[in-house]
Amino acid sequence: PAKHEPDWKGAYLLALQERCKLSANNLGEWLCGKRTLRHFALKDMRALESHVGNQVESELEDLKGHTLRNTLREVTLRARVFNSNLPLARFAIEIQRPPNPINPDLYTPDNLAASRELVESLGRAIRLDLEQLNAHGRVGVLLLSAVYYGGLMDIPQLNALIQLDLSKVIWVSQIPETRLNLSIRGQPESEQRQWFPDPTTLALLSRCAQSLAENRPYLAQKDAKLRCIREALSAVGMSAHNLPASLERLFELLQIQRQTQLPQLLMNYATRSSYVTHSVLSDSWRHLHGNASAPENEGKHKRKKHRFRRPAQHVPRWLTTLCRKIRNEPITALENEQPHKTLEALIGDWASFLLRGRSFYGNPLQPKTVANYVRDVGVGLDNLLSVESILDVPPDALEELYELMLEGQSTTPMRRNLAKGLLEFHGYLQKKFAYPPISPYAALGIGKTPQFVDAQIISEEHYRQVLHDLAAGPLAQRTPRLAMIAQAMVIFGFRLGLRRNEALKLLRRDLQLPALSAARAAAVRKRHPNLKQLPSEQLTALELPVSLHIRPHSQRALKTRNSTRTLPLHVLLEPDELQLIERLARLRDDEEAKRPYSEFLFCIPELQTRWVSESTLLPAIHASLRRATGCSDMHYHHLRHSAATWLTFKLAASALDVSEGARLLFGEHSQTITRLLDAGRLNREFLHSQEAATRRVIHITSAVLGHASPKTSLLHYVHCMSWLSALCWQWNPEFWPAGHVISKIAQVSLPNKPDDLTAPGLPAEIRHIQRIIGRIQVYKRSNCPKVRRLQSAPQSGDEGWALTRMNEISSMLAYQAYAEASGQSVNMDWVEFAEADRLAMLERARYINRLGKHRLQGPVTCDPHHRVELVPRPPKHGGMTAVAVYADRLYRLLSSRYKAKASRVLDDFVERCWASETTLRFYSGRDEQSAREYLWLLSELGIPLPDTEFIIYDEHTPRQTKSLWRAVLG
């Protein structure tokens, strides 16, 4: 050993020398000095590594294999000083993994026999007459069924099952479901797990409801559930030596059977081992099938972080100045030449340290994050520190100070943010002043409490309705390009899972289209004049590669290093969505070719901004999302959660061959089912075979989202594990007993009439079991809470049908005006008007154009020839909403028996408004009938007569003219 190396190193060097002597390896003998070598083969070094590690693990109990391998690495590094051609030994890392599902240590003959006997005993127990068992035995059969058939393979899930109220079992989809309130790391009700009970457990729940209610106090006792299970197994003749001695032993024996039938991903989900995927609120799925009522037992305070404001704190002026300087000067690090005698100097040097370096975990920090850490930690230290400098506080007292600061926070998110800041601050003290390290978990509580995820999942129907709503919304009336960009933002969020800033600040060069430039295309046509360009339909069928690069640039920094990625748009997007993106890119290329203005993809030069601002796009996107889903909390980041959920579910369902079973969950959503079944492109691009491992699915999702690891995706973004578990486990006919067994348990008759259940595409076994479960009184749909589902027709907003129609007409005219002014083709497929009605509206708008520009009203937008465009002008005060009620009455009037008279008045009004010098003018002797009809129209619209003002223009006989008009108008 070297001079300052530890004492244990000598024992490893001696052991390594002995191994090398006995290795019969040229390199090993050369290292021991037993022979000379001129050439060193790499394969000899790899063979020596394998020999050293294997011999240590098998023979030397006191020595660790990876440590001896690293000792070999150090020896070869020293030997390279004498011969630089010597290959280096590789590093060895100790990895402690749990045993594999197929593990010889677990699959012993005794365990296999006990597991097989346990499953056979459960099969006999569910076929028994439950009246022959006592109450504890019936509860034991229920618990066994829930574990093996229902997938509840841990104790908290069984506790939640015992407390389950059958009235909470509802038919949201085509199979019953409920929610299990589970704890995470000691925090009660931290996970609201969506659970689809299997038919056997559903029947036992209805049959044993009274026994379960009577024995709830008893089941809360220690080992009470185990005693019930043992009593049920003893009643069917299971041998005493194979009875499970604990619930953990029961789970182990049942996992032996299921682990050979199901992927490990679902086993981890059922046992809640290594990760928890559904730390979300209980209403995160309720808008997926319709606008259901909010749960009674949960308030919105769990989600609304702004409900708890920061308590009044004394913030020193120097700290406010420092935070403002950090935010406003993010490029240059702060310079602090003062000695660390005061808290102000120490905090300033810490801020400079964070700006110049990296975080505790090695990631670069944004200036706003540094400012938040500095403010939180600085305020706490300034309020609680009683000495002049924190360097005078001993390390033990410093941990107590941290605990006091954390206890002073009012909410869990505030406590979590302060803990992150304290971790960075103590890391700074550790590196700068040699302070001892602290445990983030024990001292600061990082990782103790689960982080609730605000996730709302939207369906394909919601997504399509949002795109249609944006095409016909207020953005299109301003300029159709805004509507196109908003649609592209929603597409990137829902299909690709892009973050808001990633999508908004894309550069033109980030989108790689399979198209030649104009010069290259002209050169090709010149060399090959007989070649013809393929139409767009054939180009779409070829599935030419289209890539989108997500990468940082000077105007946008990405969240993590893994956020830099390349996404295949021709795989992840639908053809119509890809055409919209390509059309938008071509428009930008044409604009930049004529006059270079901005390098960003989402840019409208007319608005004079380098990229479209968030304040312009996001309010309209959020409004469309909330109108489509009926959820007032919807925002853009929920599209990212939806993208992760649907992509994982689609890939996993295809890999596990359960895609057709998705009709059980989303059979009433035709567009969602069509999207889920169309997985050919994804399989060809990502899976390459039907036998791909499900673990790869999570890695694909993590790569598409740009997460640091698949763990982040599973913990916070993938919310479809309960759906996969239902299709592969609980509602998989391969795992069910016969239908007559389930009907006997539930004490209902078997269906013998022809199947009249409208469930196309489902197997006959599933439809048969659905009819049996539907006959159980407690599960009948008539007894379940009604869930109002999404209607097929688009729902109008709160403003009414008339305002919705006005917006659609205005958007249609805006698109037509843009197409005529720019000469570009515009997608008009979203227009729901009949062709005759649309042509009539365009003819009417062009007729109004030809009347000329009114001197009191300027056009909304003008072309270079100063012609008034087709875009209608809304009222100056209140917008369209101010006239929505009158417009609704006008539409009804135009549909009544007075439609001819009303149309005549409207035509006369348009002629007078655009042709006269003032807004509206009637002349005596010729316009009396027009004035009477105009007043009639106002009265039909509900406008009171006193609100109508007439101004008489007569310089000679004003009194006689006023009397004349009084007589005419009555």
Summary of the structure (lengths in Angstrom):
residues: 970
radius of gyration: 36.6
end to end distance: 117.2
largest distance: 134.1
contacts: 2749
relative contact order: 0.07
helix: 56%
strand: 4%
